[in-house]
């Protein structure tokens, strides 16, 4: 009989793995502004407007930053640059030798999946009845790529 290796899965990003979420509070620099989370910086990056970016930067909660990001004028090249921007922001958050970088490394070889129930099938994988086809899980894939790079 063959040995079968069943890969560990970490997801959703809550509890002891909440630090993997973009809503985790940590200082992120993006184009001369300091943001309180990856979510804030990512939402602000959607716009070329400094006024919109500062408004998002000053949001008290990550959920408020996300909502504001849905109300601003989106830069024309957003669909082409958003994955690269997310990776850039995540690399800041999980730098080698930092507390968060070390925590990411300690997830070892686990599959990281941003399970959710809000229909986000780009960054995660929605678990609701309507989204049974699965998601692209780009957040999880970027985190695993960064984890491999910092090891």
CORFEN-V417726 format. One record per residue. PSI is psi in radians with two decimals (* if undefined). Layout:
[[PSI] [PSI]]
This chain:
[[2.39] [2.53] [2.38] [2.21] [2.09] [2.05] [2.40] [2.53] [2.30] [2.11] [2.56] [3.01] [1.31] [-3.08] [-2.31] [-0.24] [0.27] [-0.52] [-0.34] [-0.33] [2.56] [-0.21] [-0.09] [2.28] [2.13] [2.59] [2.21] [2.27] [2.31] [2.03] [1.00] [0.28] [2.55] [2.23] [2.66] [-0.01] [2.86] [-0.70] [-0.81] [-0.87] [-0.73] [-0.81] [-0.68] [-0.61] [-0.28] [-0.35] [2.60] [-0.25] [2.11] [-0.65] [-0.80] [-0.71] [-0.75] [-0.69] [-0.77] [-0.71] [-0.64] [-0.01] [2.35] [-0.59] [2.68] [-0.66] [-0.61] [-0.71] [-0.75] [-0.78] [-0.79] [-0.64] [-0.36] [-0.12] [-0.11] [2.87] [2.16] [2.35] [2.56] [-0.51] [0.19] [-0.78] [-0.44] [-0.40] [-0.19] [-0.65] [-0.74] [-0.68] [-0.77] [-0.77] [-0.74] [-0.78] [-0.75] [-0.62] [-0.57] [-0.80] [-0.70] [0.86] [2.52] [2.37] [-0.13] [2.90] [-0.81] [-0.62] [-0.73] [-0.73] [-0.70] [-0.80] [-0.64] [-0.10] [-0.05] [-2.09] [0.28] [2.52] [2.19] [2.09] [2.14] [1.34] [2.45] [3.01] [0.34] [0.41] [0.46] [1.68] [0.13] [-1.03] [-0.37] [-2.62] [1.92] [2.45] [0.11] [2.92] [-0.59] [-0.42] [0.66] [-0.25] [-0.13] [3.10] [3.04] [-0.41] [0.77] [-0.57] [-0.84] [-0.74] [-0.73] [-0.73] [-0.71] [-0.63] [-0.81] [-0.74] [-0.80] [-0.72] [-0.59] [-0.07] [*]]
